[in-house]
Amino acid sequence: MLLTQFNGGSVQQNANQIQHKTIENTITFSFCSDPFAVREVLSELHDTLLQKNVAESDVENADIVLGEALNNIVEHAYPDGKSGDIKLQYTVDAGFHTITITDNGLAMPDLTPPEGAAKPDDCAFEELPEGGFGWFMIRALTQNLSYQRHEGTNRLQFILSIEDN
């Protein structure tokens, strides 16, 4: 389990080598490219956002977008079980949330995020082929999506619009 500290500068770390820090409205996680670490980070972020009185529908959108983005990094930036670091910075502002994800894995093809494709109407969710639908959801739920590769580091940034509570 992750340990959480609000409004402090110290870093909390668990046995899975996940570091979590919250300073004012910015929540930062540093963790290894592992599907279980992603799951743990998403769970801790979910709980932290609810504690910050973020609307449940906005937290669910963050879960979807970050689940897709982080799992894509684990699967594609660090393929074949290679290990690497991922950093997630999540800033809560009135009316929007800014998310920045960095890693040192492989670059995105053509140095750009995929466009994605909507789920075909005649395809059951559990029968979806691999590829595209996750990026379609990410693009549908975010604004100002940008990707840069600089000196071996990938940087994906986007904004989630949120309801005013």
N, C-alpha and C positions, 0 to 999 in steps of 0.2 A: 504494500500500500504506500502511496505517496504521502509525504508529510507536507502540509501546507502552512505557509506563514504569510499573513497579510501585512502590508505596509512596513515590511522590513527588508533589509538589504542582504540578509544572509541567505545562503543557498541550502535547500533541503535536498537530500539525496536518499534513495532507497536501495534495496539490494539489487535491483535490476539496472542500476546506474542511471536512473532518471533524475535529473536535477530540475527543480521547480522553484521559481522565484516570482513573487508578486511585489511590485513597487507601485503604489498608487493605482493607476488604471491599466498598467501593463503587466501582463502575465507572461512569463518566459519559461519554456521547457527546453532542456537539452537532453537528448537521449540517443540510444543506439538504434540503428535501422533494423528493427525486429518487429514482427507483427504483434507480438504480445506487449511490447513496449508501447506501440501505437495505441493499442486497445486501452492500456492503463492511462496514457496521457489523455486520450479522449474522455475517459471516465472522470478523471480528475478535473479537466477543463470544464466539462459539463456541470459538475457539482459547484465549481468555483463561480461560473457564470450565473447559476441559479442563486447562489449566495449574494451575488452582486445585483440581484433583482432584475436580471435580464429576462425578458418574456420567454416563456417556455418554447413558443414557436420559433423564436430567434435562436435559441440554444439548439433546437432540433436542426435548423438550417446549418448552423455551424458544425454540428455533428456530421451531417451529410457531406458538406464540402470538405471538411478537414479529413474525414474518414477516407474519402476518395483521393485527395491530394497526398496524404501521408502514406497510404498503402501503395499508391503509384510510385512514390519515391523508394519504398522498401523493395518493390518488385522490379522496377525498371532502372533506377539510378544505381542501385546496389544489387545487380542480378546474381543469380546462382548462389544465394546465401552469403554473398560478401557483406562484410560488416563496415559500417561507417556511421558518422554522427549526423544527426538532424537537429536543427534548432527551430523552434516555433515561438514567435513573438506575437502576442494577441493583445491589442490595445482597445479598450472599451471607451468610446466617446459618445456624447449625446447624439443620437440619430444614426450613428454608423460605428462599425468596428473595423479596424485595420489589422490585417493578418499578413505577416511576413514569415516565410519558411525558407531556410537555407540548408544546403547540404553540399558535400564534396564528391558526390557520386558522378555517374555519367551524365553528360549533357542531354537535354531533350533533342530529339531529331529535328534537324533544320533550325535549332535554337529558338523554337517557338512552341507554345502549348498547343496540343491538338485541338481542332475545332469541335470534335465530338459529333455524335449523331443521336437523334431522338430514337427512343425505343419503337421498333416497328409495331404497328397496330395489331398485326396478326401473330405476335410472338408473346408467349407467356413470360413473365418476369424471370422465372427460374430457368428458362431456356435461352436467355439472352446470350449471344456470342460474346467472346472476350473482345474488348476494344471499343472505345468511343463513347458509350453511354455515360460513363462517369464524368468525362470532360464536358459532355453536354449539360449535365446537372451542375457542375461547377460553374460553367459560363452562365447558366440560367439564373443562378442564385447569387452571383457576385457582380461587382462593378469594378472598372479600372484594373482588370487583370493584366499583370505585366510579368515578364520573365526576362532575366538577364543571366548571362554566364560571364564571370570575370575571374581570371586567375584561378581557374579550377573550382570555383564556387558557383553553385546554382542559387538563384534568388527568385522566388515566386512571391508576388505580393498581390493582394486584392482587398476589396472593401465589401463588407456585408452591411446592407441597410437594415436597420432594426426599428421595431415599434417603439414609440415613446411610452414609458411606464409612468 
